[in-house]
Amino acid sequence: MSRRRQAVKRSVAPDGKYDSTLVARLVNVVMVKGKKTVAERVVYGAFDALAEKNSEWNPLEILQRAVDNAKPRLEVKPRRVGGATYQVPLEVSPDRQNALALRWLVKFAGRRKGIPMRQALASEIMDAYRGQGASIRRRDEVHKMAQSNKAFAHFRW
């Protein structure tokens, strides 16, 4: 990690179809090896699958609620104090909350074998929207870890 200066935070341009920065960030997380059009096809295909299942709901609202449900509020970071390493619970910044939630949604969608990525992503988003699924379990694990290490909270700085 550089000690010189903080990196400049770059803003993400909204995507072309839904005009949403959240969808653009999801496309960027899905993207592998710079293949953005492939990632867009996967994300838009997942949105079409969501719209098919729930015609009265807007896929953007479903994605927003799913990301809100998967966001971690606390996480642990290792801090070295006097030769010992402690897992110190810290509050997560809103930007990192979004990044972690999107990353978990895509990661656990990719682990669903036997179905195309667009359907796996749609079902993972729907599971997170309902408050279940692997990304919600991951959030709960992170919260449980932070809760169990609450005794080391005085080491945060």
Secondary structure, 3 states (H helix, E strand, C coil): CCCCCCCCCCCCCCCCCCCCHHHHHHHHHHCCCCCHHHHHHHHHHHHHHHHHHCCCCCHHHHHHHHHHHHCCCEEEEEEEECCEEEEEEEECCHHHHHHHHHHHHHHHHHCCCCCCHHHHHHHHHHHHHHCCCHHHHHHHHHHHHHHHCHHHHHHCC
